[in-house]
Amino acid sequence: MNRAARQRFEQDCRQGLEHAMRALVQLLGEPAVVTAGGVREAVTSRLEPVLASPADAVALSLQLLGDAEGSLLLLFDRPGMVALLHRLTGLPEPLAEDLGRSTLQEIGNILVSSFLSSLGRGRRVTLLPSVPLLLEADPAALAEAVRHHLGPVGEQVLLLDFHFGLGPAGAVAAGRLLLLPTAEALRTLTDPAA
């Protein structure tokens, strides 16, 4: 990706996360903050190092549908997400309960749907997510799932690190969004003319 394409794509990604934050505020009824770093690139054949951070993670996998196909993986650091889910549900061990897991899936669905909607507007394409699937595994098992179970992907992976939190001093979870587009979808998503 050339410099102009990267800058435009990063701008669209930040707008996508801001859009996701507004959607979460409406759902949760309290202030939510989502902050993003820059977009980085990796390759699917070397995913283990990428998936090793956060070290203790919980993941949601989704299919990327619409005008660009591929897969998405949304990683959250487990301790931060457990604290956030505890605050939302009141459950002491939210990932051990159906309510906590479904709350995490709904948070992921809202984040990804809002993000893709905004990114698609910026790129002038329709981007839709599938229903999220909760994955709890070590980095090697997650990498295997990405390569064999998440659908069509190309060699390039686009990474976006972010932090998601509730309220000014609420629970915070670090996250990483991995876009694993097909080769054609990568061109669609990073086209600087969009």
Protein Blocks (a to p, Z undefined) as FASTA:
>chain_A
ZZklmmmmmmmmmmmmmmmmmmmmmmnopacdddddddddddfklmmlmmmpcfbdcddd
dddehjbgcdddddddfklmmmmmmmmnopablmlpmklmmmmmmmmmmmmmmmmmmmmm
mnopacdddddddddddfklmmmmmmmmnopcdfbdcdddddddedjklccddddddddd
dfklmmmmmmmkZZ
